[in-house]
Amino acid sequence: MGVPVKEILEARRLEEFSLELVGGGKGLDKKLETSRIQKPGLLLTGLLEELHSDRVQIFGAAEIGYLNSLEGDRLKLALSVLEKPDLPAIILTRGLGPPRFLLEICNRRDIPLLKTSCTSSVFIEGFVKYLEERLAPSTTLHGVLVDVLGVGILIIGKSGIGKSECALDLVSRGYRLVSDDIVIVKKMPPSILFGTSTDIIRYHMEIRGIGIVNIKDLFGITAIRQRKQMDMVVELVKWESDSEYERLGFEENTYNILGVQLPYLKIPVSPGRSVAPIVEVAARNQILKIMGHHSAKNLEAELKSVMKETGREG
């Protein structure tokens, strides 16, 4: 895993920063393994520990101004700090040109040297967000991801159980499709799951008896989302009369995805049973739980209170 430096030069998400290669072109295949960056600052004076060799180094006006002011032994000390680690890349901000000796080091050590016209603070914020998402742990799941009332619901189940039909019904009710059939899940810090679709099948859905349909073309831009935080998992299962299903809602079941436990419901499906309204109610109920209102537990408390009072009267 890792992000090649040449990829950040071509990434659409980073186009606004107008990154430009200045030197060290032979090192473009080096990979960024962490989303953390470093501004050398006092490190160049030798007062602190050496640079982290796995982090991109950001040189702003302070660093470049300091390097340009150095001479003799002080310059040698700063250069020795830069020469020791095998840095993945150095990025100059504010459109600053590199000092000659810095350019020579990057060309000699094959350290990609890039520059951007943005300020350090603006660039670091966008760059770190890009790396966090790009390097985030990920997995691919078979299911449908929809946005219902702001709740990201992953609908799973065996092939042919009616996942896509349920999602289509939800879309016709005014909710949003994120992905059908294949859901790419990424874990963002600290423990938040985001789901999205592959570029090839984005906005498309397979409906048995009709074929492939484009939800964006059929229902408009408000019927789709590119990505959504995942808040719960709903599994559709075939109705079986001899199976036990949740009747009261006291149990809090969870579903593990990339080490994150999401609320989990199992909904039985039978011919003629409309599943979409049940999924919608599940979303509304989840919102209530987030707000601290648990319908089943509240009813249980009321029943216990009535039984207690009845017992006293008896």
TORLUMGU-843544 format. One record per residue: residue in three letters; x, y, z of N, C-alpha, C in turn. Coordinates in steps of 0.001 Angstrom, whole numbers, plus 500000, padded with zeros to 6 digits. Layout:
REM residues N
alaXYZXYZXYZ;...
REM end
This chain:
REM residues 314
met500837498815500000500000500000500000500878501243500000;gly500296502380499747501045503625499672500624504415498448;val500905505702498481500533506584497372501802507049496666;pro502016506654495413503186507144494685503159508666494567;val504335509273494677504403510734494606503856511242493275;lys504080510483492197503592510932490899502071510995490856;glu501399510215491731499941510241491766499412511561492313;ile500112512145493291499617513398493853499765514552492871;leu500650514377491897500771515395490848499592515350489887;glu498951514175489784497867513988488818496492513913489477;ala496440513881490811495175513688491519494225514859491290;arg492979514544490913491973515581490701491693516360491973;arg491704515662493096491401516311494380492423517391494712;leu493621517306494115494682518259494433494932519270493317;glu494054519288492316494242520199491187494265521656491616;glu493465521995492637493385523386493082494708523893493634;phe495599522994494043496880523410494596497943523608493515;ser497645523176492292498557523364491155499981522912491489;leu500099521692491972501417521162492311502284521037491057;glu503536521418491204504457521416490064505773520778490484;leu506312519920489639507583519255489927508733520220489622;val509628520394490610510759521313490460512065520548490297;gly512173519408491013513409518629490929513186517234491485;gly514223516415491401514149515056491926513164514172491191;gly513045514365489888512059513638489091512236512134489094;lys513441511649489350513686510208489341513056509506490552;gly512616510287491537512042509683492734510531509694492768;leu509897509927491634508439510028491600507734508717491941;asp508456507607491860507836506321492205507869506044493707;lys508509506921494472508498506754495924507064506844496438;lys506776506099497515505411506043498017505280506734499374;leu504153507402499533503809508015500810503037506974501618;glu503552506626502784502963505562503601502139506092504769;thr502191507394505027501461507981506150500850509301505725;ser499748509665506378499093510936506070499684512088506878;arg500592511784507773501206512820508603502302513528507829;ile502387514846508013503421515642507335504293516291508407;gln505333516959507967506226517623508918506739518928508341;lys506739519989509175507415521237508843508712521261509632;pro509858521295508961511124521121509665511421522174510731;gly511181523455510436511371524508511437512694524400512170;leu512614524237513504513816524196514341514701522986514055;leu514157521984513355514981520813513031516197521215512197;leu516011522232511370517111522669510510518248523301511298;thr517958523743512533518998524355513368519771523299514148;gly519270522056514125519923520994514862519524520931516319;leu518526521745516727518105521782518125517194520621518501;leu516551520013517504515612518933517783516055517643517097;glu515224516599517243515533515308516636515576515427515110;glu516096514392514457516180514406513008514804514300512358;leu514734514573511084513473514543510351512908513128510315;his511566513036510263510913511735510098511030511332508632;ser511661510207508395511962509805507019510741509335506243;asp509609509091506933508423508599506227507415509705505933;arg507736510943506280506770512027506119507184513021505038;val506195513564504354506439514650503414506852515881504208;gln507893516561503754508371517762504418507803518999503713;ile507224519901504500506640521126503959507560522297504289;phe508054522968503265508919524133503445508135525384503085;gly507894526224504094507216527491503868508201528647503811;ala507680529860503957508525531046503875509569531049504988;ala509211530580506189510154530592507312511344529678507039;glu511055528456506554512141527496506288513054527967505158;ile512458528417504065513267528864502924514062530116503282;gly513425531044504005514132532251504429515311531923505327;tyr515120530951506225516206530559507124517347529906506347;leu517008529008505432518054528338504650518855529332503818;asn518163530305503248518855531313502416519777532212503231;ser519536532270504539520354533142505390521605532446505922;leu521697531140505699522788530370506291524070530437505462;glu525177530313506195526498530251505560527397529341506387;gly528452528851505775529478528114506491528971526888507227;asp529391526758508498529072525583509300527581525446509563;arg526893526575509737525454526521509987524716525953508785;leu525180526299507589524567525751506376524865524259506270;lys526093523856506604526460522444506552525604521618507522;leu525335522206508718524515521511509705523105521291509176;ala522516522324508584521162522214508043521118521194506911;leu522135521216506049522160520280504925522346518839505397;ser523106518661506485523311517310507010522002516738507554;val521158517628508122519852517181508603519004516692507434;leu519061517384506302518256517034505130518808515815504410;glu520111515603504500520750514519503755520551513159504418;lys520386513127505737520358511849506463519204510948506062;pro517953511397506181516833510493505884516556510399504387;asp515942509280503992515504509121502603514064509628502518;leu513916510915502359512599511546502398511752511165501184;pro510422510989501369509561510658500229509342511845499303;ala509325513064499854509121514261499030509272515505499883;ile509596516609499211509637517931499831508735518841499011;ile507868519588499680506939520479498977507139521900499464;leu507354522807498520507512524227498816506169524920498651;thr505811525779499580504543526508499498504783527967499098;arg503687528701498887503728530116498501504447530361497172;gly504610529320496357505261529487495064506740529801495165;leu507347529488496301508757529807496532509669528955495665;gly510749529569495185511749528826494438512723528176495405;pro513253527000495078514160526305495996515562526907495960;pro516224526969497107517638527348497104518432526344496277;arg519531526806495687520319525951494796520764524671495488;phe521236524791496742521743523611497449520630522619497761;leu519401523097497996518272522192498244517918521437496963;leu517930522130495850517656521495494558518716520437494242;glu519972520742494558521052519788494299520878518518495144;ile520488518694496410520278517537497285519151516659496735;cys518054517274496327516904516513495830517245515763494550;asn518009516384493667518400515708492418519388514580492693;arg520290514798493637521299513786493941520694512603494686;arg519738512870495597519134511814496415517815511290495831;asp517429511784494665516158511392494025514975511629494967;ile514968512812495573513853513221496435512965514169495632;pro511749513781495309510874514661494535510692516012495235;leu510929517083494501510778518437495025509647519122494272;leu508571519429494979507391520018494361507128521393494974;lys506325522182494273505937523470494841504486523781494503;thr503886524608495361502507525057495184502433526537495525;ser501483527233494921501333528662495190500542528922496471;cys499948527884497050499133528043498262500014528287499489;thr499397528882500516500091529032501787500211527674502467;ser501115527574503423501348526297504095500092525782504783;ser499382526652505509498216526211506272497114525673505367;val496846526382504265495797525954503334496191524638502659;phe497431524546502224497870523324501544497869522126502475;ile498391522297503681498488521182504627497107520622504939;glu496116521503505151494762521050505472494195520165504363;gly494285520630503124493746519849502001494563518605501705;phe495877518712501824496760517600501501496601516458502496;val496510516779503785496352515755504816495010515043504659;lys493946515794504355492636515175504141492691514199502970;tyr493373514592501902493499513714500737494246512433501101;leu495362512561501817496148511381502178495395510480503155;glu494650511075504108493891510271505060492869509397504340;glu492199509980503347491201509201502604491871508187501686;arg492947508602501050493628507715500095494286506523500785;leu494781506725502004495490505670502727494599504928503721;ala493329505305503794492422504704504774492210503217504484;pro492073502388505533491744500963505342490426500850504587;ser490335499904503672489126499798502855488773498348502586;thr487522498138502205487042496816501822485899496993500830;thr485535495916500155484436495949499194483348494987499655;leu482109495468499701480983494656500163479934494531499064;his479206493429499101478095493221498170476822493688498855;gly476214494720498312474998495256498910474601496556498245;val473686497273498886473206498557498375473299499575499508;leu473871500729499208473980501794500203473049502934499831;val472185503325500754471226504405500520471291505404501667;asp470871506613501362470782507687502348469304507929502633;val468869507560503831467465507726504221467405508688505401;leu466889509884505155466775510896506214468119511223506849;gly469166511148506037470498511429506552471178510249507199;val470492509108507289471064507888507865471585507010506725;gly472858506693506770473439505829505747473162504375506067;ile472356503720505231471940502340505493472518501412504430;leu473274500424504885473786499386503993472801498231504008;ile472204497931502849471259496829502717472001495627502137;ile472015494524502888472709493321502439471719492169502380;gly472143491052501830471291489874501702471724489039500525;lys471182487849500423471527486949499332471080487518497991;ser471737487079496947471384487527495605469928487190495283;gly469187488160494752467796487960494373466797488185495496;ile467267488574496681466362488765497817465531490043497685;gly466022490997496871465262492228496655465933493492497181;lys467259493485497268467990494653497778467812495867496864;ser468022495649495568467917496757494619466486497267494511;glu465512496337494542464110496744494462463725497592495672;cys464236497221496853463985497990498067464592499387497940;ala465831499444497427466493500738497256465757501604496242;leu465258500979495165464510501730494156463233502313494751;asp462574501540495583461369502024496261461705503211497155;leu462840503142497839463262504248498704463586505496497886;val464236505305496746464549506440495872463261507098495375;ser462263506280495021460984506819494556460254507576495666;arg460635507325496918460055508039498056460804509336498359;gly461872509599497591462603510849497767463953510712498439;tyr464389509464498670465686509263499316466768509050498259;arg468004508842498702469141508873497772469881507540497674;leu470294507236496460471132506065496209472603506486496235;val473419505694496925474866505917496924475550504892496030;ser475199503617496221475818502574495402474940501334495384;asp474894500688494239474155499442494091475112498321493717;asp474933497175494331475672495944494049477055495923494705;ile477909496904494390479256496938494966479423498227495768;val479744498080497049479954499230497917481400499226498402;ile482122500290498092483499500434498566483462501174499902;val483973500537500935483926501098502283485326501508502722;lys485440502728503260486710503204503796486519503631505241;lys487508503295506064487473503654507478488316504902507692;met487631505995508053488312507256508306488481507435509812;pro489564508129510218489787508313511647488711509197512263;pro488318508912513532488877507810514329488255506448514001;ser486944506368513844486277505096513519484976505376512771;ile485101506032511635483935506386510837484033505686509480;leu482943505034509077482921504324507799482201505165506753;phe482813505275505583482190505948504451482071504955503302;gly480924504990502634480702504108501503480557504898500227;thr481047504333499139480921504960497838480820503875496776;ser480720504300495524480578503350494417481817503399493533;thr481978502394492697483038502447491703482639503428490602;asp483622504009489952483336505006488918482521504417487767;ile482740503144487461482096502537486289480595502399486475;ile480152501953487667478720501690487870478031502787488683;arg478707503893488922478117504963489734476772505419489157;tyr475779505564490052474421506019489721473583504948489017;his474157503789488715473413502754488001472875501691488955;met471787501063488544471155500026489349470602498941488435;glu470721497692488905470182496570488130468842496148488726;ile467796496227487919466460495831488343466035494621487513;arg465833493484488168465454492280487440464129492486486712;gly464107492128485438462924492316484602463014493570483751;ile463856494531484175464050495768483401465466495844482865;gly466434495577483744467835495669483345468533496802484080;ile469550497371483439470338498447484041469633499780483823;val469471500533484912468867501865484817469809502877485464;asn469722504120484993470534505204485540469643506055486443;ile469879505969487744469036506664488713469145508180488560;lys470327508670488239470511510115488059469676510634486901;asp469634509880485802468851510299484632467351510167484889;leu466951509135485635465528508894485865464922509832486907;phe465657510060488006465090510795489136465744512146489392;gly466846512428488705467502513716488892468658513675489878;ile469356514801489956470573514880490764470291514706492250;thr469081515038492692468761514941494127468547513501494585;ala468545512558493654468299511160494006469583510361494216;ile470735511027494101471998510286494221472972511039495147;arg473920510293495666475034510849496435476299510104496044;gln477441510807496032478682510141495672479227509285496811;arg479062509744498040479508508957499187478675509327500402;lys478641508423501388477827508660502582478420507908503766;gln478376508545504928478769507854506151477781506736506427;met478308505575506813477459504414507074477083504389508547;asp475764504307508823475271504384510193474629503088510681;met474153502248509778473537500991510199473496500005509041;val473298498729509391473224497652508396471883496950508532;val471210496764507386469943496038507343470118494821506433;glu469872493640506978469972492418506170468573491914505840;leu468331491689504557467068491120504106467224489601504035;val466318488882504690466374487425504690465015486875504276;lys465011485683503728463765485041503310462941484646504537;trp461647484964504472460748484644505591460612483133505749;glu460801482663506971460600481260507298459770481188508569;ser458658480476508498457707480453509604458284479868510887;asp459276478992510754459827478355511946461052479094512495;ser461383480250511916462531481030512392462078482098513381;glu462992482492514262462695483523515247463201484874514733;tyr462363485896514830462739487243514430462484488195515599;glu463198489294515606463056490278516676461642490836516692;arg461013490795517851459640491266517985459527492517518863;leu460439492636519816460322493724520786461354494835520577;gly462530494497520109463547495517519857464427495823521045;phe464465494921522052465314495147523209466783494862522897;glu467027493885522033468408493506521721469049494531520787;glu470301494855521094471072495780520268472142494980519528;asn471812494487518336472758493701517561473657494622516734;thr474868494138516457475823494938515685476419494116514555;tyr476976494828513581477599494209512406478993494807512269;asn480012493956512200481401494411512174481879494669510751;ile482329495886510508482951496242509225484239496978509534;leu485366496409509158486690497008509379486913497359510851;gly486373496521511745486570496746513166485602497731513790;val484675498262512998483673499204513507482337498476513642;gln481713498601514803480430497940515057479279498882514707;leu478459498479513721477307499266513315476014498593513783;pro474990499370514133473688498785514478473201497892513345;tyr472633496733513707472286495727512700470859495224512924;leu470097495181511835468734494658511864468582493570510809;lys467787492548511136467473491484510176465980491558509877;ile465650491811508604464253491990508205463821490840507295;pro462806490066507712462320488965506860461527489489505675;val461727488852504532461064489265503291460171488129502805;ser458936488468502458458010487485501903457242488126500764;pro456676487327499843455927487882498716454805488804499187;gly454744489997498567453696490946498898454031491861500064;arg455143491604500734455515492453501858456389493605501373;ser455981494840501628456748496006501218457842496265502243;val459083496206501780460217496322502691460657497774502870;ala460527498599501842461015499974501903460456500757503089;pro459134500696503377458620501425504543459255500973505853;ile459590499669505938460214499144507152461626499714507311;val462354499787506185463702500362506224463629501846506587;glu462626502532506062462450503952506397462169504119507888;val461308503271508440461010503329509874462258503003510683;ala463067502075510196464317501734510885465232502951510961;ala465271503740509869466086504958509853465552505974510854;arg464235506155510859463630507100511801463872506656513249;asn463766505357513491463983504832514836465437505005515261;gln466360504851514313467780505042514615468062506490515000;ile467402507426514324467562508843514663467079509097516091;leu465951508487516454465440508634517817466435508077518842;lys467031506933518523468001506335519447469212507246519616;ile469659507845518516470798508762518590470467509944519495;met469188510351519464468738511471520295468406511046521720;gly468587509748522017468387509271523372467006508737523670;his466186508523522631464827508017522832464734506601522276;his464602505612523168464518504203522762463089503727523015;ser462299503580521960460868503281522086460603502015522879;ala461325500924522548461084499643523214461409499723524705;lys462538500341525032462946500430526432462034501377527207;asn461562502435526536460626503344527203459309502632527522;leu458822501810526568457594501055526799457785500057527939;glu458952499413527946459251498461529019459211499154530378;ala459787500355530452459800501090531714458383501459532147;glu457542501844531181456163502197531508455391500971531998;leu455610499835531340454929498600531762455341498202533172;lys456608498310533475457084497966534813456476498908535852;ser456360500181535468455769501155536388454303500825536671;val453558500460535593452137500118535756451996498860536596;met452857497860536331452787496609537091453104496855538565;lys454020497767538808454379498079540187453224498737540921;glu452567499685540218451426500369540819450264499398541036;thr450041498522540035448983497534540159449227496610541327;gly450465496236541512450832495367542628450572496031543966;arg450838497330544034450588498055545286449086498093545599;glu448301498352544529446855498423544738446298497069545170;gly446875495991544582446411494664544962446737494339546397;
REM end
